[in-house]
Amino acid sequence: MSLFSNLITGKYMVDVQDKILFIEDLGFESPPGMISNYLYKMKQNGVFNKIKGLWIGNYEHESGITLEKIVMDTLEKPKFPIIKSDNFGHGELKTVIPIGIKARIDTKEKELIKLVENCVES
């Protein structure tokens, strides 16, 4: 999140329009207050008005404060689906996330995220 929060304005701004944004960070590098600042910066710059979904990844801090708690405190009443998964980020478990592939978040299904587009050539 520390890197992404610096890419939401300016020459190297990342296009988040109609995208699923995934966020994670290291708790020992970014304490909860800093994470909150990153999220408010994103909120003030309209990131959360543009995205179609949010995927929260790994974040562990010695205080026990979770990334999802900070996100929900910041966003209040989000108008997009939010899912949580500890299998991407800086943790031991890793999932490959294909960038640029159409996907859908469905919080009512067992599979929370579905790839709508094929990302592997046979």
C-alpha positions in Angstrom: 0.0 0.0 0.0 2.9 2.3 0.7 4.0 2.1 -3.0 0.5 2.2 -4.4 -0.5 5.3 -2.4 2.2 7.2 -4.3 0.8 6.1 -7.7 -2.7 7.5 -7.5 -1.8 11.0 -8.8 0.7 12.5 -11.1 2.6 11.3 -14.2 2.7 7.6 -13.2 -0.9 7.4 -12.0 -2.3 3.9 -12.1 -5.7 3.5 -13.8 -8.1 2.0 -11.3 -11.3 2.7 -13.2 -13.6 -0.4 -13.0 -10.8 -2.6 -11.6 -10.5 -4.9 -8.6 -7.9 -3.3 -6.3 -5.9 -5.7 -4.1 -4.0 -4.3 -1.1 -1.6 -5.7 1.5 1.3 -4.5 3.5 3.9 -5.5 6.1 2.8 -4.7 9.7 6.3 -4.1 11.0 6.9 -1.5 8.2 3.5 0.1 8.1 1.7 0.4 11.5 -2.1 0.8 11.5 -1.9 4.6 11.7 0.2 4.7 8.5 -2.2 2.2 6.8 -5.1 4.5 7.7 -3.2 7.4 6.2 -2.6 5.5 2.9 -6.3 4.6 2.7 -7.5 8.2 3.4 -5.1 9.5 0.8 -6.6 7.0 -1.7 -10.1 7.9 -0.6 -9.4 11.7 -1.0 -8.1 11.1 -4.5 -11.2 9.2 -5.6 -9.7 5.7 -5.8 -12.7 4.1 -4.0 -15.2 5.9 -6.3 -13.6 4.2 -9.3 -12.9 0.6 -8.3 -15.4 -2.3 -8.7 -14.0 -4.4 -5.9 -11.4 -4.6 -3.2 -9.3 -7.7 -2.3 -7.6 -7.5 1.1 -4.4 -9.6 1.5 -2.0 -10.3 4.2 -1.3 -7.8 7.0 -0.2 -8.7 10.5 0.6 -6.1 13.2 1.6 -6.7 16.8 -1.3 -4.6 18.0 -3.7 -7.2 16.5 -5.5 -4.5 14.5 -6.5 -6.0 11.2 -6.3 -4.5 7.7 -10.0 -5.2 7.2 -10.8 -3.2 10.4 -8.8 -0.2 9.1 -10.4 -0.5 5.7 -14.0 -0.6 7.1 -13.3 2.3 9.4 -12.0 4.3 6.5 -14.6 3.5 3.9 -17.7 3.5 6.1 -20.3 2.2 3.6 -18.5 0.9 0.5 -20.5 0.5 -2.7 -18.4 -2.4 -3.9 -17.7 -6.0 -2.8 -14.8 -6.6 -0.4 -13.1 -10.0 0.1 -10.3 -11.0 2.4 -7.6 -13.6 1.7 -4.3 -14.3 3.5 -2.8 -16.1 0.5 -1.3 -13.1 -1.3 1.2 -10.6 -0.1 4.3 -11.0 2.1 3.1 -14.2 3.9 4.1 -17.7 3.3 1.1 -18.7 1.3 1.0 -17.2 -2.2 -1.6 -17.2 -5.0 -0.8 -16.1 -8.5 -3.0 -13.1 -9.4 -3.2 -12.6 -13.2 -3.1 -8.8 -13.8 -5.3 -7.5 -16.6 -7.6 -10.5 -16.7 -11.4 -9.9 -16.3 -12.6 -11.2 -13.0 -15.6 -11.0 -10.8 -16.0 -10.8 -7.0 -19.1 -12.6 -5.7 -19.4 -12.5 -1.9 -22.4 -14.9 -2.1 -20.5 -17.7 -3.7 -18.1 -20.2 -2.2 -15.5 -19.1 -4.8 -15.2 -15.5 -3.9 -13.3 -14.4 -7.0 -13.9 -15.9 -10.5 -11.8 -15.3 -13.6 -14.2 -14.4 -16.4 -11.4 -14.6 -19.0 -9.0 -17.3 -19.8 -5.5 -16.4 -18.6 -3.6 -19.6 -19.6 -2.9 -20.6 -23.2 -3.1 -24.3 -23.9 
